[in-house]
Amino acid sequence: MDECAEIWYHPLMPKKSKRQKIRKAVIPVAGFGTRFLPATIAQPKEMLTVVDKPVIQYIVEEMAAAGIEEIIFVTGRNKRAIEDHFDYSPELEQSLRESHKPELLNEVHRISKLAKFVYVRQSKMLGIANALYMAKELIGDEPFAFSYGDDIIHARTPAIKQLFDTYRRTRSTVTGTMKVSPDLAHRYGIMQPLGRVTGKTFRIKSIIEKPKGSPPSLHFSPGRYVFTPDIFRYIEKTKPTINGEVFLVESVNLLARRRPVYAHQMSGRYFDCGSKREYVKANIYFALQHRELRHDIRAYLRKPG
């Protein structure tokens, strides 16, 4: 992997630690978001709002609630809005203070304090595995969390935290999994278990991306991982496509051939907000959870007009 990375450090970024606590997360957000054009011509798809928060904030809040201290965004062109969203904004805070809007002031201030943020630039769109590799030097020899930038999982226990116990027991890479109906399995990466599945945690042989015909299981990947640093070595060994892209699933499959990789079934409600259909569903779902909106939205759904 010879792609160069431009690294911008948040001023609060801590010094390198040798602790094995899972304290870092990587979130790739460099994609163009073409499925949402023209909405994404001038704004990142991750900044599209679900009710009153951008998609990426739901994911960052999940990570923060799980105890993640540092979030590494792998960004690209036209992603400055993400950096600005999680940055300290003295002008906005002063305006809210002068307008006597303490609740909004507290919320804006809270967002900037969710974690310590680091930004790495992926200058060419060469796949998710390539994006992850951009964070290699910042991760060092620590285990770390990973999430796609457009998958929301609403759960009582943060989705990524549900994988931590499995990692601590196995000291191996863990991928989150959920169940999918047979008619939808062709849309997702599906786990191929190594042996019989008897509980919530099982070892996998591979992940089969969008299987044709009968799937090897009904366990799909909702975009949450705890990786050991070994993953970077297997990204280096992954053959790129004819377009030069390096797929993360292929790197995970190479790793699984040499070392144990586990899947853990997570609980929660999943929304693939890279899909228009799922994005609309997410807005309806979270509007029905919103204390100021749920009554009116429920009434509208019963009788539109």
Phi and psi in degrees as a GROMACS rama.xvg file:
@    title "Ramachandran Plot"
@    xaxis  label "Phi"
@    yaxis  label "Psi"
@TYPE xy
-114.944  13.7506  ASP-2
-66.7748  133.33  GLU-3
-83.0381  146.167  CYS-4
-119.811  129.897  ALA-5
-94.3323  123.029  GLU-6
-113.629  128.585  ILE-7
-118.851  126.79  TRP-8
-99.2094  130.786  TYR-9
-65.3093  140.507  HIS-10
-61.368  -17.8969  PRO-11
-96.403  7.70305  LEU-12
-62.759  132.048  MET-13
-79.5708  165.493  PRO-14
-71.7322  159.941  LYS-15
-58.4539  138.475  LYS-16
-121.437  149.226  SER-17
-96.9395  6.59291  LYS-18
-66.3501  150.38  ARG-19
-99.3391  6.63825  GLN-20
-63.1746  142.997  LYS-21
-79.5992  100.286  ILE-22
-121.292  -5.48539  ARG-23
-120.071  150.353  LYS-24
-135.628  145.213  ALA-25
-114.36  131.014  VAL-26
-130.931  111.724  ILE-27
-79.0091  130.909  PRO-28
-137.146  29.1126  VAL-29
-90.4157  -9.61117  ALA-30
-65.641  160.555  GLY-31
-80.2667  -23.4249  PHE-32
69.3781  42.2153  GLY-33
-65.8376  -24.1768  THR-34
-68.8723  -13.9543  ARG-35
-110.399  12.6238  PHE-36
-62.5332  143.879  LEU-37
-87.8559  3.05937  PRO-38
-60.9848  -26.5381  ALA-39
-102.404  17.1029  THR-40
-61.3453  -44.984  ILE-41
-118.618  2.6884  ALA-42
-138.511  147.425  GLN-43
-64.4983  145.042  PRO-44
-61.8357  -29.9018  LYS-45
-67.8518  -16.2006  GLU-46
-95.9333  1.1577  MET-47
-63.148  137.73  LEU-48
-89.2753  141.258  THR-49
-106.703  102.994  VAL-50
64.9548  -91.2827  VAL-51
-130.26  15.2385  ASP-52
-134.978  142.453  LYS-53
-67.5956  152.698  PRO-54
-51.6787  -44.4485  VAL-55
-64.714  -27.7082  ILE-56
-68.1264  -36.6339  GLN-57
-58.1224  -41.6609  TYR-58
-71.0682  -42.3117  ILE-59
-63.088  -41.6988  VAL-60
-63.555  -37.0646  GLU-61
-60.0616  -46.012  GLU-62
-63.5507  -45.0899  MET-63
-62.8315  -40.7492  ALA-64
-65.5946  -24.2127  ALA-65
-85.2432  -4.04317  ALA-66
98.834  6.94442  GLY-67
-66.9281  132.59  ILE-68
-100.476  -27.4961  GLU-69
-135.439  128.782  GLU-70
-116.942  126.015  ILE-71
-103.897  110.95  ILE-72
-90.1465  129.917  PHE-73
-98.6132  107.572  VAL-74
-108.456  175.909  THR-75
-144.706  -159.695  GLY-76
-63.4017  147.693  ARG-77
63.3996  28.645  ASN-78
-110.29  11.29  LYS-79
-59.6441  -28.7216  ARG-80
-59.6201  -32.1079  ALA-81
-67.5431  -44.017  ILE-82
-61.6328  -44.2189  GLU-83
-64.6669  -37.1103  ASP-84
-62.2528  -39.2328  HIS-85
-97.3569  7.09724  PHE-86
-89.9473  160.693  ASP-87
-72.3691  130.634  TYR-88
-120.833  87.4929  SER-89
-62.7567  -35.0782  PRO-90
-66.0626  -45.037  GLU-91
-65.2314  -43.2364  LEU-92
-63.3915  -40.1357  GLU-93
-64.5746  -40.1182  GLN-94
-62.7804  -43.011  SER-95
-67.5152  -35.4883  LEU-96
-64.8112  -45.0227  ARG-97
-69.7211  -26.2522  GLU-98
-86.5997  0.865727  SER-99
57.7479  52.0183  HIS-100
-120.665  71.6318  LYS-101
-62.8944  -35.0523  PRO-102
-65.583  -44.4823  GLU-103
-67.3137  -37.6311  LEU-104
-60.149  -46.5604  LEU-105
-62.7014  -39.2427  ASN-106
-66.4266  -45.4136  GLU-107
-62.5088  -41.953  VAL-108
-65.8395  -39.559  HIS-109
-61.1579  -41.0961  ARG-110
-60.8788  -41.0433  ILE-111
-70.5077  -14.7998  SER-112
-106.723  8.32779  LYS-113
-61.8581  -37.0594  LEU-114
-161.914  178.789  ALA-115
-94.0876  130.102  LYS-116
-111.598  137.178  PHE-117
-128.295  142.044  VAL-118
-123.188  127.274  TYR-119
-119.521  136.741  VAL-120
-95.1889  125.632  ARG-121
-98.2786  105.656  GLN-122
-75.2623  -24.5056  SER-123
-127.279  142.035  LYS-124
-80.3967  90.4798  MET-125
-115.571  28.6688  LEU-126
98.7608  162.491  GLY-127
-66.1273  -38.5217  ILE-128
-63.5961  -40.1677  ALA-129
-62.7548  -41.0943  ASN-130
-60.7371  -45.3515  ALA-131
-60.9159  -38.8833  LEU-132
-62.1992  -27.0599  TYR-133
-59.8818  -23.3403  MET-134
-93.8194  3.74428  ALA-135
-53.8493  -48.7619  LYS-136
-68.0487  -28.8952  GLU-137
-77.8717  -27.4693  LEU-138
-78.4406  -41.3259  ILE-139
67.1202  -132.018  GLY-140
-105.742  25.5354  ASP-141
-98.72  149.09  GLU-142
-68.3071  155.127  PRO-143
-153.721  158.583  PHE-144
-88.8767  156.319  ALA-145
-144.882  139.259  PHE-146
-145.488  144.789  SER-147
-67.8395  160.547  TYR-148
-89.4907  2.17612  GLY-149
-134.794  18.027  ASP-150
-107.991  112.723  ASP-151
-98.1641  132.578  ILE-152
-125.837  114.08  ILE-153
-93.7085  113.565  HIS-154
-145.607  152.313  ALA-155
-62.8044  -47.2123  ARG-156
-96.6193  126.352  THR-157
-47.3868  134.575  PRO-158
-54.4574  -45.8012  ALA-159
-66.2636  -32.5401  ILE-160
-66.9948  -27.1173  LYS-161
-64.2195  -17.294  GLN-162
-92.1218  -13.9928  LEU-163
-64.7419  -42.281  PHE-164
-62.0835  -39.6484  ASP-165
-63.8072  -41.1588  THR-166
-62.1949  -45.3583  TYR-167
-62.9119  -33.194  ARG-168
-75.8679  -37.3535  ARG-169
-103.678  -21.0444  THR-170
53.2344  34.4695  ARG-171
-128.459  164.78  SER-172
-61.2053  137.914  THR-173
-129.077  131.396  VAL-174
-109.562  138.511  THR-175
-72.5919  152.452  GLY-176
-144.643  153.553  THR-177
-137.597  165.864  MET-178
-88.1961  145.213  LYS-179
-130.455  151.205  VAL-180
-72.1357  150.419  SER-181
-55.9405  -34.2245  PRO-182
-74.0849  -11.2182  ASP-183
-110.205  -1.28058  LEU-184
-60.853  -28.912  ALA-185
-69.0518  -9.0663  HIS-186
-88.7016  -12.4969  ARG-187
-126.103  171.219  TYR-188
-81.327  123.127  GLY-189
-110.517  135.622  ILE-190
-72.4674  135.512  MET-191
-105.468  101.819  GLN-192
-65.7626  150.458  PRO-193
-95.9007  91.2622  LEU-194
96.0629  -169.299  GLY-195
-79.1468  139.281  ARG-196
-90.4637  118.332  VAL-197
-119.856  -5.8317  THR-198
-153.439  -163.786  GLY-199
-76.4281  -21.9321  LYS-200
-117.092  130.934  THR-201
-150.761  153.719  PHE-202
-81.0165  144  ARG-203
-112.446  152.176  ILE-204
-88.9146  -39.6493  LYS-205
-167.775  172.784  SER-206
-116.398  125.413  ILE-207
-102.252  116.266  ILE-208
-77.8139  121.003  GLU-209
46.4856  65.7881  LYS-210
-64.9037  143.443  PRO-211
-98.0699  141.851  LYS-212
79.0824  -150.146  GLY-213
-74.4336  123.553  SER-214
-74.5291  154.186  PRO-215
-70.2485  -17.783  PRO-216
-165.426  -177.473  SER-217
-111.746  19.8066  LEU-218
-94.6479  115.831  HIS-219
-109.795  165.172  PHE-220
-96.9295  114.8  SER-221
-93.2458  21.1927  PRO-222
80.7909  33.7863  GLY-223
-129.141  131.301  ARG-224
-139.336  153.85  TYR-225
-115.711  116.37  VAL-226
-102.959  145.657  PHE-227
-87.1708  160.092  THR-228
-62.3001  -12.6747  PRO-229
-56.3699  -26.9548  ASP-230
-57.4213  -31.9911  ILE-231
-66.1335  -35.9696  PHE-232
-64.3946  -36.0097  ARG-233
-81.8661  -24.3889  TYR-234
-63.5879  -41.4179  ILE-235
-60.0494  -30.6025  GLU-236
-89.2428  -8.57503  LYS-237
-76.7923  128.844  THR-238
-74.362  129.288  LYS-239
-72.704  160.209  PRO-240
-73.6793  177.373  THR-241
-61.3984  -23.9496  ILE-242
-89.6226  1.33146  ASN-243
88.8458  2.9445  GLY-244
-79.8565  147.341  GLU-245
-118.591  116.67  VAL-246
-89.2727  134.174  PHE-247
-63.6638  -38.5705  LEU-248
-57.659  -39.7407  VAL-249
-65.3933  -38.1613  GLU-250
-66.6184  -41.8329  SER-251
-62.0444  -40.1242  VAL-252
-65.5661  -38.4656  ASN-253
-62.6906  -42.8072  LEU-254
-60.8304  -42.6822  LEU-255
-65.73  -21.7458  ALA-256
-74.602  -22.9949  ARG-257
-109.271  -31.8109  ARG-258
-135.851  157.168  ARG-259
-64.4012  134.955  PRO-260
-126.236  129.054  VAL-261
-111.332  152.392  TYR-262
-114.08  141.815  ALA-263
-128.645  127.279  HIS-264
-75.1774  120.08  GLN-265
-95.7274  156.442  MET-266
-104.18  154.45  SER-267
137.574  175.995  GLY-268
-106.731  122.69  ARG-269
-103.829  137.683  TYR-270
-134.473  120.418  PHE-271
-86.7381  93.2516  ASP-272
-80.0888  8.06311  CYS-273
-83.5514  -5.31789  GLY-274
-108.058  133.582  SER-275
-59.5859  -41.5782  LYS-276
-61.2606  -48.1462  ARG-277
-70.7455  -31.4976  GLU-278
-64.791  -42.6434  TYR-279
-65.3661  -41.6922  VAL-280
-60.5457  -40.261  LYS-281
-62.5467  -41.3384  ALA-282
-62.5603  -41.1567  ASN-283
-66.2045  -46.167  ILE-284
-59.9618  -49.0323  TYR-285
-74.4106  -26.8685  PHE-286
-65.1493  -34.8457  ALA-287
-74.732  -13.8732  LEU-288
-92.297  -14.409  GLN-289
-80.6964  125.577  HIS-290
-64.2549  -29.9319  ARG-291
-86.1616  -17.5474  GLU-292
-113.124  -24.5619  LEU-293
-59.2006  -37.6141  ARG-294
-64.3013  -49.817  HIS-295
-66.2998  -39.5414  ASP-296
-68.2459  -40.6666  ILE-297
-62.2745  -42.3645  ARG-298
-64.7384  -38.5831  ALA-299
-66.443  -39.9208  TYR-300
-66.7202  -31.3856  LEU-301
-71.7945  -35.9917  ARG-302
-147.363  84.6259  LYS-303
-58.5321  144.837  PRO-304
